[in-house]
């Protein structure tokens, strides 16, 4: 019997270069070839293990510096964008719509929370569907529900009841509940070594959706402030124009999914691993050790990352809920100007996210998480010195939102997503990332409602102190467990 030739590093690099060329010519064929990779190869490696290095290169479906399926990646980014645009575009006029329907700040909290409630309902289910039914079908169903939600939102003023607005917000949340699906797609087509960079890219898209697109809502506010056109049941004004704009955008996304998105076959169970590096075995042994709370170290790290997600998402959710109200009541800033400020800070935040690849060369995920939460805490704490009579300088509002929206939240939250994905590793990520997204949505449901009550009964400054405490405790706990988190994310 002919003996197999030894595998050299030069041979690996030549095969890798040839594989990159094949991927560029035919993305789908290259992906199927990847699915047939020899399961006897180890999946995690030591630096000096040449065979393991070969598998690491072969198992990545990336090209030399990009993603194997750029069209699919672009469409997934579009799906991410419209999900959070459905919040961002409505942001400048939502508070005024709630007031027009007879609601209060508590009603505003429920309206914002309804969006996250919708996401909680479906995120784990959509994550599982992406494994069992594929990405294409899951994204088409979610976008169809999102389209229905935009049409319902456009009719909220005609119906005239805040409950109908809350229902439409719930539908919007259900339709955008694919964060776990889209993150699993990106995790599947990127190597672990570049995971932070590509997670930052899609987070930049998501972040632009709800922090940059308020520019669009502010534009509608300005142009249609004194306009109210009725054509049958269609009503065009500053409240409905954002919804109809979103309807057109979602319909375009559905068309792109139908015509240009190539689905990927996925397996529910990972391939049997028959060889494992000594380093990987040692990490897994440590991860499987039980703790005093009855969970393994791995499970504790998964739960811990979800709690970090709750802390960051919940804090930003409070400002999403009360941002316009804070601007008007404490600083005398109009809703149009507040939307412009948030959009400007969000734009800078997107730039921060697009720079994550460079930042990650100097800082670890743990350092970015803790540093980002610290900056968020400073931004929130700066608001505790305001006078509640409304006579406060506008630069304080701008500085606070800059620290929160431009630096703290985008960097810390993206690093949390990346850390979670690395800890999950090569296990099927769709379902777990679905639960991760649900944890964030739960925070965006609970925190806005609680913030509405705290602001109403205890005052806005008390809320700022509570949020600062949440972020401070999260930072300390993360630093205390950084050694374990770093080990499991390798």
C-alpha beads as a LAMMPS data file, in Angstrom:
LAMMPS data file: protein, C-alpha beads

490 atoms
489 bonds

1 atom types
1 bond types

-500.0 500.0 xlo xhi
-500.0 500.0 ylo yhi
-500.0 500.0 zlo zhi

Masses

1 110.0

Atoms # bond

1 1 1 0.000 0.000 0.000
2 1 1 1.299 3.426 -0.924
3 1 1 2.184 5.527 2.099
4 1 1 0.806 9.082 2.228
5 1 1 3.352 11.811 1.635
6 1 1 4.281 13.947 4.612
7 1 1 2.517 17.276 4.723
8 1 1 4.934 20.216 4.504
9 1 1 4.269 23.829 5.352
10 1 1 5.184 24.875 1.803
11 1 1 2.670 22.406 0.481
12 1 1 0.078 23.775 2.841
13 1 1 0.585 27.322 1.605
14 1 1 0.473 26.265 -2.059
15 1 1 -2.725 24.308 -1.475
16 1 1 -4.172 27.231 0.461
17 1 1 -3.353 29.672 -2.360
18 1 1 -4.896 27.344 -4.933
19 1 1 -7.993 26.958 -2.735
20 1 1 -8.341 30.758 -2.482
21 1 1 -8.361 31.016 -6.277
22 1 1 -11.010 28.302 -6.522
23 1 1 -13.154 30.124 -3.934
24 1 1 -13.055 33.328 -5.923
25 1 1 -14.233 31.488 -9.064
26 1 1 -16.931 29.399 -7.486
27 1 1 -18.012 30.173 -3.912
28 1 1 -20.640 27.459 -3.604
29 1 1 -18.341 24.671 -4.852
30 1 1 -15.602 25.665 -2.460
31 1 1 -18.024 25.609 0.460
32 1 1 -19.137 22.076 -0.356
33 1 1 -15.502 21.010 -0.539
34 1 1 -14.986 22.405 2.917
35 1 1 -17.817 20.253 4.249
36 1 1 -15.871 17.152 3.112
37 1 1 -12.725 18.009 5.054
38 1 1 -11.183 14.882 6.622
39 1 1 -12.720 14.573 10.103
40 1 1 -9.549 12.826 11.324
41 1 1 -7.728 16.132 11.252
42 1 1 -7.627 18.031 14.498
43 1 1 -9.779 21.127 14.703
44 1 1 -7.772 23.098 17.261
45 1 1 -4.043 23.375 17.239
46 1 1 -0.748 24.219 18.816
47 1 1 1.479 26.627 16.949
48 1 1 4.076 23.967 16.091
49 1 1 1.617 21.355 14.843
50 1 1 1.857 21.460 11.012
51 1 1 -1.006 19.043 10.388
52 1 1 -3.246 21.077 12.674
53 1 1 -2.187 24.237 10.856
54 1 1 -3.278 22.649 7.594
55 1 1 -6.715 21.948 8.968
56 1 1 -7.025 25.447 10.423
57 1 1 -6.373 26.865 6.963
58 1 1 -8.619 24.350 5.227
59 1 1 -11.500 24.673 7.656
60 1 1 -11.733 28.430 7.206
61 1 1 -14.027 29.412 4.349
62 1 1 -12.366 32.761 4.032
63 1 1 -10.215 33.987 1.187
64 1 1 -6.809 35.443 2.015
65 1 1 -8.217 38.646 3.489
66 1 1 -11.965 38.451 2.915
67 1 1 -15.072 36.296 3.047
68 1 1 -15.753 33.447 0.662
69 1 1 -19.314 34.550 -0.128
70 1 1 -19.248 38.361 -0.418
71 1 1 -22.725 38.543 -1.964
72 1 1 -24.272 36.505 0.837
73 1 1 -22.368 38.524 3.427
74 1 1 -23.619 41.799 1.904
75 1 1 -27.241 40.609 1.917
76 1 1 -26.915 39.417 5.513
77 1 1 -25.574 42.875 6.399
78 1 1 -28.633 44.398 4.699
79 1 1 -30.901 42.148 6.780
80 1 1 -29.078 43.288 9.927
81 1 1 -29.371 46.927 8.877
82 1 1 -33.131 46.950 8.291
83 1 1 -33.755 45.173 11.601
84 1 1 -32.324 48.051 13.594
85 1 1 -33.338 50.746 11.115
86 1 1 -36.895 49.933 12.142
87 1 1 -35.959 51.448 15.517
88 1 1 -33.547 54.145 14.392
89 1 1 -35.710 55.788 11.732
90 1 1 -38.670 55.994 14.141
91 1 1 -36.550 57.184 17.090
92 1 1 -36.884 61.004 16.614
93 1 1 -40.689 60.902 16.324
94 1 1 -41.600 57.973 18.599
95 1 1 -41.894 60.034 21.793
96 1 1 -44.070 62.629 20.052
97 1 1 -46.244 59.868 18.588
98 1 1 -46.706 58.372 22.056
99 1 1 -47.751 61.796 23.363
100 1 1 -50.125 62.275 20.407
101 1 1 -51.767 58.950 21.280
102 1 1 -52.229 60.031 24.906
103 1 1 -49.283 58.130 26.386
104 1 1 -46.691 59.015 29.050
105 1 1 -43.029 58.167 29.650
106 1 1 -44.216 54.825 31.023
107 1 1 -46.061 54.178 27.746
108 1 1 -42.871 55.107 25.918
109 1 1 -41.022 52.508 27.972
110 1 1 -43.528 49.824 27.012
111 1 1 -43.389 50.852 23.342
112 1 1 -39.606 50.537 23.252
113 1 1 -39.673 47.331 25.303
114 1 1 -42.242 45.777 22.949
115 1 1 -39.626 45.731 20.202
116 1 1 -37.253 43.738 22.388
117 1 1 -40.101 41.517 23.585
118 1 1 -40.717 40.511 19.975
119 1 1 -37.061 39.616 19.578
120 1 1 -37.096 37.543 22.750
121 1 1 -40.044 35.523 21.469
122 1 1 -38.314 34.362 18.305
123 1 1 -34.523 34.726 18.553
124 1 1 -33.834 31.187 19.874
125 1 1 -36.393 29.727 17.453
126 1 1 -34.923 31.556 14.459
127 1 1 -31.452 30.428 15.561
128 1 1 -32.615 26.802 15.573
129 1 1 -34.371 27.233 12.219
130 1 1 -31.124 28.474 10.687
131 1 1 -29.632 25.094 11.590
132 1 1 -32.569 22.907 10.552
133 1 1 -34.057 24.874 7.637
134 1 1 -31.201 27.075 6.470
135 1 1 -30.504 30.771 6.482
136 1 1 -32.552 31.735 3.430
137 1 1 -35.927 30.473 4.640
138 1 1 -35.377 31.900 8.120
139 1 1 -34.447 35.352 6.825
140 1 1 -37.353 35.430 4.356
141 1 1 -39.874 34.641 7.096
142 1 1 -38.435 37.263 9.430
143 1 1 -38.342 39.977 6.757
144 1 1 -41.957 39.256 5.796
145 1 1 -43.028 39.773 9.423
146 1 1 -40.925 42.941 9.560
147 1 1 -42.732 44.270 6.475
148 1 1 -46.080 43.602 8.167
149 1 1 -44.864 45.440 11.264
150 1 1 -43.953 48.571 9.297
151 1 1 -47.429 48.646 7.744
152 1 1 -49.034 48.272 11.190
153 1 1 -46.863 51.093 12.551
154 1 1 -48.030 53.363 9.723
155 1 1 -51.636 52.823 10.856
156 1 1 -51.059 53.507 14.580
157 1 1 -52.162 57.128 14.289
158 1 1 -55.306 56.150 12.363
159 1 1 -56.220 53.601 15.039
160 1 1 -55.484 56.200 17.711
161 1 1 -54.547 53.881 20.575
162 1 1 -51.090 53.389 22.141
163 1 1 -51.829 49.655 22.479
164 1 1 -51.812 49.343 18.686
165 1 1 -48.449 51.124 18.567
166 1 1 -47.108 48.615 21.090
167 1 1 -48.456 45.764 18.921
168 1 1 -46.716 47.152 15.851
169 1 1 -43.475 47.513 17.812
170 1 1 -43.778 43.857 18.835
171 1 1 -44.142 42.811 15.191
172 1 1 -41.105 44.898 14.277
173 1 1 -39.156 43.123 17.015
174 1 1 -40.242 39.687 15.801
175 1 1 -39.268 40.566 12.245
176 1 1 -35.828 41.710 13.328
177 1 1 -35.164 38.761 15.648
178 1 1 -32.441 37.252 13.463
179 1 1 -29.338 38.611 15.188
180 1 1 -28.378 35.086 16.250
181 1 1 -28.913 33.844 12.693
182 1 1 -26.783 36.526 11.071
183 1 1 -24.018 36.251 13.673
184 1 1 -23.960 32.471 13.210
185 1 1 -23.606 33.012 9.453
186 1 1 -20.589 35.244 10.010
187 1 1 -19.084 32.901 12.612
188 1 1 -19.463 30.026 10.140
189 1 1 -17.598 31.769 7.333
190 1 1 -14.759 33.363 9.296
191 1 1 -11.704 32.031 11.083
192 1 1 -11.452 32.432 14.847
193 1 1 -8.327 34.544 14.468
194 1 1 -10.344 37.192 12.568
195 1 1 -13.627 36.783 14.456
196 1 1 -13.415 40.092 16.324
197 1 1 -12.885 42.058 13.099
198 1 1 -15.829 40.571 11.228
199 1 1 -18.136 40.652 14.234
200 1 1 -17.216 44.330 14.482
201 1 1 -18.210 44.806 10.833
202 1 1 -21.709 43.419 11.284
203 1 1 -22.067 45.192 14.613
204 1 1 -21.158 48.413 12.800
205 1 1 -23.998 47.725 10.385
206 1 1 -26.412 47.015 13.234
207 1 1 -25.213 50.038 15.153
208 1 1 -25.620 52.264 12.118
209 1 1 -29.174 50.971 11.878
210 1 1 -30.332 52.398 15.184
211 1 1 -27.866 55.259 15.799
212 1 1 -27.140 56.736 12.353
213 1 1 -30.545 56.355 10.705
214 1 1 -32.143 58.795 13.189
215 1 1 -30.812 61.292 10.636
216 1 1 -33.533 59.973 8.313
217 1 1 -36.191 60.293 11.000
218 1 1 -34.997 63.806 11.856
219 1 1 -35.273 64.704 8.153
220 1 1 -38.886 63.506 8.060
221 1 1 -39.573 65.463 11.263
222 1 1 -38.207 68.647 9.732
223 1 1 -39.804 68.340 6.296
224 1 1 -43.205 66.983 7.363
225 1 1 -43.619 68.744 10.708
226 1 1 -46.646 70.728 9.514
227 1 1 -47.811 68.269 6.831
228 1 1 -50.654 65.771 7.076
229 1 1 -51.842 64.261 3.773
230 1 1 -54.709 61.748 3.724
231 1 1 -55.279 59.433 0.752
232 1 1 -57.887 56.938 1.889
233 1 1 -56.345 54.885 4.684
234 1 1 -52.862 56.091 3.727
235 1 1 -51.735 59.034 5.833
236 1 1 -48.444 60.840 5.199
237 1 1 -46.917 62.900 8.002
238 1 1 -43.867 62.939 10.275
239 1 1 -45.156 59.865 12.151
240 1 1 -46.036 57.633 9.186
241 1 1 -43.350 58.591 6.644
242 1 1 -40.609 56.662 8.514
243 1 1 -42.811 53.536 8.489
244 1 1 -43.515 53.723 4.756
245 1 1 -39.827 54.380 4.105
246 1 1 -39.035 51.193 6.030
247 1 1 -41.695 49.250 4.096
248 1 1 -39.922 50.047 0.829
249 1 1 -36.510 49.158 2.280
250 1 1 -37.722 45.817 3.665
251 1 1 -39.411 44.933 0.365
252 1 1 -36.097 45.560 -1.412
253 1 1 -34.326 43.262 1.063
254 1 1 -36.849 40.475 0.440
255 1 1 -36.200 40.820 -3.301
256 1 1 -32.430 40.528 -2.730
257 1 1 -32.909 37.413 -0.600
258 1 1 -35.089 35.765 -3.234
259 1 1 -32.917 36.611 -6.216
260 1 1 -29.317 36.716 -5.019
261 1 1 -28.882 34.918 -1.686
262 1 1 -27.435 31.409 -1.923
263 1 1 -28.406 29.247 1.033
264 1 1 -25.977 27.045 2.905
265 1 1 -26.564 23.495 4.024
266 1 1 -25.870 23.134 7.722
267 1 1 -25.411 20.215 10.045
268 1 1 -27.038 19.995 13.456
269 1 1 -24.226 17.915 14.917
270 1 1 -20.523 18.693 14.660
271 1 1 -18.300 16.080 13.053
272 1 1 -16.665 13.577 15.356
273 1 1 -13.312 14.810 16.535
274 1 1 -10.862 11.907 16.609
275 1 1 -7.690 13.905 17.131
276 1 1 -7.161 16.872 19.385
277 1 1 -4.097 18.860 20.261
278 1 1 -2.772 18.634 23.798
279 1 1 -3.447 22.327 24.320
280 1 1 -7.081 21.996 23.233
281 1 1 -7.574 18.938 25.442
282 1 1 -6.216 20.801 28.466
283 1 1 -8.537 23.754 27.817
284 1 1 -11.552 21.455 27.450
285 1 1 -10.692 19.610 30.652
286 1 1 -10.583 22.909 32.509
287 1 1 -13.832 24.089 30.891
288 1 1 -15.660 20.929 32.000
289 1 1 -14.743 21.287 35.682
290 1 1 -17.743 21.904 37.930
291 1 1 -18.118 25.020 40.039
292 1 1 -19.805 25.501 43.417
293 1 1 -23.008 26.709 41.717
294 1 1 -23.487 23.371 39.935
295 1 1 -22.458 24.599 36.478
296 1 1 -19.315 23.830 34.534
297 1 1 -16.760 26.588 34.019
298 1 1 -17.771 26.671 30.347
299 1 1 -21.442 27.151 31.248
300 1 1 -20.550 29.892 33.725
301 1 1 -18.583 31.732 31.046
302 1 1 -21.510 31.445 28.622
303 1 1 -23.906 32.816 31.252
304 1 1 -21.405 35.511 32.187
305 1 1 -21.145 36.718 28.592
306 1 1 -24.929 36.848 28.396
307 1 1 -25.017 38.977 31.561
308 1 1 -22.439 41.328 30.049
309 1 1 -24.716 41.535 27.034
310 1 1 -27.581 42.429 29.371
311 1 1 -25.536 45.160 31.092
312 1 1 -24.453 46.884 27.876
313 1 1 -27.704 46.430 25.943
314 1 1 -29.846 47.416 28.914
315 1 1 -27.904 50.617 29.512
316 1 1 -28.129 51.732 25.894
317 1 1 -31.807 50.723 25.887
318 1 1 -32.528 53.239 28.649
319 1 1 -31.063 56.047 26.564
320 1 1 -32.961 54.816 23.540
321 1 1 -36.122 55.139 25.622
322 1 1 -35.469 58.454 27.338
323 1 1 -32.942 60.113 25.016
324 1 1 -35.409 62.521 23.410
325 1 1 -37.211 63.142 26.700
326 1 1 -33.888 63.936 28.417
327 1 1 -32.938 66.326 25.615
328 1 1 -36.224 68.223 25.802
329 1 1 -36.775 68.295 29.567
330 1 1 -33.223 68.766 30.886
331 1 1 -31.472 70.626 28.087
332 1 1 -34.199 72.330 26.052
333 1 1 -33.064 70.553 22.869
334 1 1 -35.690 69.863 20.195
335 1 1 -36.418 66.314 19.042
336 1 1 -35.000 67.093 15.596
337 1 1 -31.726 68.348 17.060
338 1 1 -31.560 65.419 19.508
339 1 1 -31.996 62.978 16.627
340 1 1 -29.172 64.738 14.794
341 1 1 -26.902 64.517 17.842
342 1 1 -27.610 60.809 18.307
343 1 1 -27.072 60.203 14.590
344 1 1 -23.752 62.071 14.653
345 1 1 -22.527 60.139 17.687
346 1 1 -23.703 56.918 16.064
347 1 1 -21.718 57.733 12.927
348 1 1 -18.571 58.131 15.003
349 1 1 -19.475 54.862 16.738
350 1 1 -19.588 53.101 13.369
351 1 1 -16.095 54.435 12.640
352 1 1 -14.981 53.025 16.005
353 1 1 -16.418 49.640 15.066
354 1 1 -14.741 49.639 11.664
355 1 1 -11.469 50.289 13.493
356 1 1 -11.897 47.256 15.759
357 1 1 -9.512 45.203 13.638
358 1 1 -6.707 47.614 14.452
359 1 1 -7.787 48.071 18.059
360 1 1 -7.813 44.284 18.604
361 1 1 -4.129 44.167 17.639
362 1 1 -3.320 46.131 20.784
363 1 1 -6.138 45.225 23.178
364 1 1 -7.698 41.885 24.090
365 1 1 -11.446 41.285 24.114
366 1 1 -11.425 41.528 27.919
367 1 1 -9.638 44.874 27.845
368 1 1 -12.059 46.249 25.249
369 1 1 -15.070 45.058 27.253
370 1 1 -13.879 46.619 30.498
371 1 1 -12.592 49.794 28.870
372 1 1 -15.806 50.291 26.917
373 1 1 -18.038 49.793 29.962
374 1 1 -15.863 52.195 31.956
375 1 1 -16.295 54.888 29.284
376 1 1 -20.062 54.257 29.260
377 1 1 -20.155 54.658 33.039
378 1 1 -18.269 57.971 32.825
379 1 1 -20.708 59.216 30.170
380 1 1 -23.732 58.327 32.294
381 1 1 -22.155 59.684 35.475
382 1 1 -21.616 63.055 33.772
383 1 1 -25.405 63.434 33.600
384 1 1 -25.829 63.130 37.363
385 1 1 -24.684 66.741 37.808
386 1 1 -27.537 68.247 35.775
387 1 1 -30.294 70.359 37.280
388 1 1 -33.759 68.904 36.806
389 1 1 -35.228 72.344 36.105
390 1 1 -34.018 72.100 32.501
391 1 1 -31.425 74.899 32.667
392 1 1 -28.353 72.873 31.630
393 1 1 -25.711 73.463 28.936
394 1 1 -26.273 71.387 25.800
395 1 1 -22.601 70.382 25.607
396 1 1 -23.125 68.086 28.610
397 1 1 -25.764 66.161 26.638
398 1 1 -23.470 65.988 23.602
399 1 1 -20.469 64.842 25.651
400 1 1 -22.463 62.170 27.445
401 1 1 -23.921 60.731 24.262
402 1 1 -20.510 60.881 22.584
403 1 1 -18.935 58.779 25.343
404 1 1 -21.843 56.318 25.347
405 1 1 -22.765 56.045 21.666
406 1 1 -19.413 56.746 19.972
407 1 1 -16.924 54.896 22.175
408 1 1 -18.226 52.955 25.161
409 1 1 -21.146 50.908 23.876
410 1 1 -19.928 49.976 20.366
411 1 1 -16.519 48.769 21.532
412 1 1 -17.613 46.938 24.694
413 1 1 -20.664 45.276 23.165
414 1 1 -18.808 44.100 20.050
415 1 1 -16.040 42.633 22.182
416 1 1 -18.675 40.763 24.235
417 1 1 -20.146 39.245 21.050
418 1 1 -16.696 38.230 19.830
419 1 1 -15.729 36.714 23.193
420 1 1 -18.976 34.733 23.354
421 1 1 -18.527 33.384 19.824
422 1 1 -14.932 32.347 20.552
423 1 1 -15.935 30.551 23.759
424 1 1 -18.692 28.672 21.912
425 1 1 -16.024 27.648 19.397
426 1 1 -16.943 25.024 16.820
427 1 1 -20.174 23.987 18.459
428 1 1 -23.284 24.884 16.375
429 1 1 -23.571 28.615 17.010
430 1 1 -27.039 29.397 15.647
431 1 1 -29.037 28.334 18.706
432 1 1 -26.586 29.669 21.307
433 1 1 -26.251 33.004 19.529
434 1 1 -30.043 33.075 19.352
435 1 1 -30.202 32.782 23.140
436 1 1 -27.451 35.392 23.405
437 1 1 -29.543 37.770 21.293
438 1 1 -32.573 36.992 23.467
439 1 1 -30.608 37.953 26.577
440 1 1 -29.850 41.326 25.009
441 1 1 -33.456 41.738 23.946
442 1 1 -34.618 40.860 27.464
443 1 1 -32.406 43.659 28.761
444 1 1 -33.918 46.020 26.227
445 1 1 -37.359 44.962 27.416
446 1 1 -36.812 45.189 31.180
447 1 1 -34.479 48.181 31.396
448 1 1 -36.694 50.605 29.396
449 1 1 -39.794 49.699 31.432
450 1 1 -37.930 49.998 34.731
451 1 1 -36.261 53.223 33.592
452 1 1 -39.672 54.708 32.818
453 1 1 -40.895 53.948 36.342
454 1 1 -37.647 55.087 38.003
455 1 1 -37.700 58.364 36.071
456 1 1 -41.375 58.883 36.862
457 1 1 -41.236 58.154 40.612
458 1 1 -37.610 58.648 41.736
459 1 1 -36.221 61.120 39.228
460 1 1 -33.883 60.815 36.282
461 1 1 -30.686 61.298 38.315
462 1 1 -31.448 58.164 40.359
463 1 1 -31.650 56.198 37.116
464 1 1 -28.214 57.471 36.074
465 1 1 -26.703 56.282 39.369
466 1 1 -28.284 52.823 38.965
467 1 1 -26.912 52.407 35.430
468 1 1 -23.455 53.521 36.549
469 1 1 -23.552 50.892 39.300
470 1 1 -24.581 48.116 36.893
471 1 1 -21.700 48.907 34.537
472 1 1 -19.220 49.275 37.393
473 1 1 -20.049 45.880 38.910
474 1 1 -19.910 44.236 35.468
475 1 1 -16.443 45.675 34.864
476 1 1 -15.075 44.441 38.199
477 1 1 -16.479 40.903 37.748
478 1 1 -15.050 40.684 34.224
479 1 1 -11.587 41.737 35.382
480 1 1 -11.716 39.185 38.214
481 1 1 -12.431 36.332 35.759
482 1 1 -10.288 37.508 32.843
483 1 1 -7.820 34.589 33.071
484 1 1 -10.547 31.950 32.645
485 1 1 -12.351 33.902 29.924
486 1 1 -9.122 34.348 27.977
487 1 1 -8.268 30.649 28.216
488 1 1 -11.657 29.427 26.984
489 1 1 -11.722 31.909 24.096
490 1 1 -8.487 30.579 22.568

Bonds

1 1 1 2
2 1 2 3
3 1 3 4
4 1 4 5
5 1 5 6
6 1 6 7
7 1 7 8
8 1 8 9
9 1 9 10
10 1 10 11
11 1 11 12
12 1 12 13
13 1 13 14
14 1 14 15
15 1 15 16
16 1 16 17
17 1 17 18
18 1 18 19
19 1 19 20
20 1 20 21
21 1 21 22
22 1 22 23
23 1 23 24
24 1 24 25
25 1 25 26
26 1 26 27
27 1 27 28
28 1 28 29
29 1 29 30
30 1 30 31
31 1 31 32
32 1 32 33
33 1 33 34
34 1 34 35
35 1 35 36
36 1 36 37
37 1 37 38
38 1 38 39
39 1 39 40
40 1 40 41
41 1 41 42
42 1 42 43
43 1 43 44
44 1 44 45
45 1 45 46
46 1 46 47
47 1 47 48
48 1 48 49
49 1 49 50
50 1 50 51
51 1 51 52
52 1 52 53
53 1 53 54
54 1 54 55
55 1 55 56
56 1 56 57
57 1 57 58
58 1 58 59
59 1 59 60
60 1 60 61
61 1 61 62
62 1 62 63
63 1 63 64
64 1 64 65
65 1 65 66
66 1 66 67
67 1 67 68
68 1 68 69
69 1 69 70
70 1 70 71
71 1 71 72
72 1 72 73
73 1 73 74
74 1 74 75
75 1 75 76
76 1 76 77
77 1 77 78
78 1 78 79
79 1 79 80
80 1 80 81
81 1 81 82
82 1 82 83
83 1 83 84
84 1 84 85
85 1 85 86
86 1 86 87
87 1 87 88
88 1 88 89
89 1 89 90
90 1 90 91
91 1 91 92
92 1 92 93
93 1 93 94
94 1 94 95
95 1 95 96
96 1 96 97
97 1 97 98
98 1 98 99
99 1 99 100
100 1 100 101
101 1 101 102
102 1 102 103
103 1 103 104
104 1 104 105
105 1 105 106
106 1 106 107
107 1 107 108
108 1 108 109
109 1 109 110
110 1 110 111
111 1 111 112
112 1 112 113
113 1 113 114
114 1 114 115
115 1 115 116
116 1 116 117
117 1 117 118
118 1 118 119
119 1 119 120
120 1 120 121
121 1 121 122
122 1 122 123
123 1 123 124
124 1 124 125
125 1 125 126
126 1 126 127
127 1 127 128
128 1 128 129
129 1 129 130
130 1 130 131
131 1 131 132
132 1 132 133
133 1 133 134
134 1 134 135
135 1 135 136
136 1 136 137
137 1 137 138
138 1 138 139
139 1 139 140
140 1 140 141
141 1 141 142
142 1 142 143
143 1 143 144
144 1 144 145
145 1 145 146
146 1 146 147
147 1 147 148
148 1 148 149
149 1 149 150
150 1 150 151
151 1 151 152
152 1 152 153
153 1 153 154
154 1 154 155
155 1 155 156
156 1 156 157
157 1 157 158
158 1 158 159
159 1 159 160
160 1 160 161
161 1 161 162
162 1 162 163
163 1 163 164
164 1 164 165
165 1 165 166
166 1 166 167
167 1 167 168
168 1 168 169
169 1 169 170
170 1 170 171
171 1 171 172
172 1 172 173
173 1 173 174
174 1 174 175
175 1 175 176
176 1 176 177
177 1 177 178
178 1 178 179
179 1 179 180
180 1 180 181
181 1 181 182
182 1 182 183
183 1 183 184
184 1 184 185
185 1 185 186
186 1 186 187
187 1 187 188
188 1 188 189
189 1 189 190
190 1 190 191
191 1 191 192
192 1 192 193
193 1 193 194
194 1 194 195
195 1 195 196
196 1 196 197
197 1 197 198
198 1 198 199
199 1 199 200
200 1 200 201
201 1 201 202
202 1 202 203
203 1 203 204
204 1 204 205
205 1 205 206
206 1 206 207
207 1 207 208
208 1 208 209
209 1 209 210
210 1 210 211
211 1 211 212
212 1 212 213
213 1 213 214
214 1 214 215
215 1 215 216
216 1 216 217
217 1 217 218
218 1 218 219
219 1 219 220
220 1 220 221
221 1 221 222
222 1 222 223
223 1 223 224
224 1 224 225
225 1 225 226
226 1 226 227
227 1 227 228
228 1 228 229
229 1 229 230
230 1 230 231
231 1 231 232
232 1 232 233
233 1 233 234
234 1 234 235
235 1 235 236
236 1 236 237
237 1 237 238
238 1 238 239
239 1 239 240
240 1 240 241
241 1 241 242
242 1 242 243
243 1 243 244
244 1 244 245
245 1 245 246
246 1 246 247
247 1 247 248
248 1 248 249
249 1 249 250
250 1 250 251
251 1 251 252
252 1 252 253
253 1 253 254
254 1 254 255
255 1 255 256
256 1 256 257
257 1 257 258
258 1 258 259
259 1 259 260
260 1 260 261
261 1 261 262
262 1 262 263
263 1 263 264
264 1 264 265
265 1 265 266
266 1 266 267
267 1 267 268
268 1 268 269
269 1 269 270
270 1 270 271
271 1 271 272
272 1 272 273
273 1 273 274
274 1 274 275
275 1 275 276
276 1 276 277
277 1 277 278
278 1 278 279
279 1 279 280
280 1 280 281
281 1 281 282
282 1 282 283
283 1 283 284
284 1 284 285
285 1 285 286
286 1 286 287
287 1 287 288
288 1 288 289
289 1 289 290
290 1 290 291
291 1 291 292
292 1 292 293
293 1 293 294
294 1 294 295
295 1 295 296
296 1 296 297
297 1 297 298
298 1 298 299
299 1 299 300
300 1 300 301
301 1 301 302
302 1 302 303
303 1 303 304
304 1 304 305
305 1 305 306
306 1 306 307
307 1 307 308
308 1 308 309
309 1 309 310
310 1 310 311
311 1 311 312
312 1 312 313
313 1 313 314
314 1 314 315
315 1 315 316
316 1 316 317
317 1 317 318
318 1 318 319
319 1 319 320
320 1 320 321
321 1 321 322
322 1 322 323
323 1 323 324
324 1 324 325
325 1 325 326
326 1 326 327
327 1 327 328
328 1 328 329
329 1 329 330
330 1 330 331
331 1 331 332
332 1 332 333
333 1 333 334
334 1 334 335
335 1 335 336
336 1 336 337
337 1 337 338
338 1 338 339
339 1 339 340
340 1 340 341
341 1 341 342
342 1 342 343
343 1 343 344
344 1 344 345
345 1 345 346
346 1 346 347
347 1 347 348
348 1 348 349
349 1 349 350
350 1 350 351
351 1 351 352
352 1 352 353
353 1 353 354
354 1 354 355
355 1 355 356
356 1 356 357
357 1 357 358
358 1 358 359
359 1 359 360
360 1 360 361
361 1 361 362
362 1 362 363
363 1 363 364
364 1 364 365
365 1 365 366
366 1 366 367
367 1 367 368
368 1 368 369
369 1 369 370
370 1 370 371
371 1 371 372
372 1 372 373
373 1 373 374
374 1 374 375
375 1 375 376
376 1 376 377
377 1 377 378
378 1 378 379
379 1 379 380
380 1 380 381
381 1 381 382
382 1 382 383
383 1 383 384
384 1 384 385
385 1 385 386
386 1 386 387
387 1 387 388
388 1 388 389
389 1 389 390
390 1 390 391
391 1 391 392
392 1 392 393
393 1 393 394
394 1 394 395
395 1 395 396
396 1 396 397
397 1 397 398
398 1 398 399
399 1 399 400
400 1 400 401
401 1 401 402
402 1 402 403
403 1 403 404
404 1 404 405
405 1 405 406
406 1 406 407
407 1 407 408
408 1 408 409
409 1 409 410
410 1 410 411
411 1 411 412
412 1 412 413
413 1 413 414
414 1 414 415
415 1 415 416
416 1 416 417
417 1 417 418
418 1 418 419
419 1 419 420
420 1 420 421
421 1 421 422
422 1 422 423
423 1 423 424
424 1 424 425
425 1 425 426
426 1 426 427
427 1 427 428
428 1 428 429
429 1 429 430
430 1 430 431
431 1 431 432
432 1 432 433
433 1 433 434
434 1 434 435
435 1 435 436
436 1 436 437
437 1 437 438
438 1 438 439
439 1 439 440
440 1 440 441
441 1 441 442
442 1 442 443
443 1 443 444
444 1 444 445
445 1 445 446
446 1 446 447
447 1 447 448
448 1 448 449
449 1 449 450
450 1 450 451
451 1 451 452
452 1 452 453
453 1 453 454
454 1 454 455
455 1 455 456
456 1 456 457
457 1 457 458
458 1 458 459
459 1 459 460
460 1 460 461
461 1 461 462
462 1 462 463
463 1 463 464
464 1 464 465
465 1 465 466
466 1 466 467
467 1 467 468
468 1 468 469
469 1 469 470
470 1 470 471
471 1 471 472
472 1 472 473
473 1 473 474
474 1 474 475
475 1 475 476
476 1 476 477
477 1 477 478
478 1 478 479
479 1 479 480
480 1 480 481
481 1 481 482
482 1 482 483
483 1 483 484
484 1 484 485
485 1 485 486
486 1 486 487
487 1 487 488
488 1 488 489
489 1 489 490
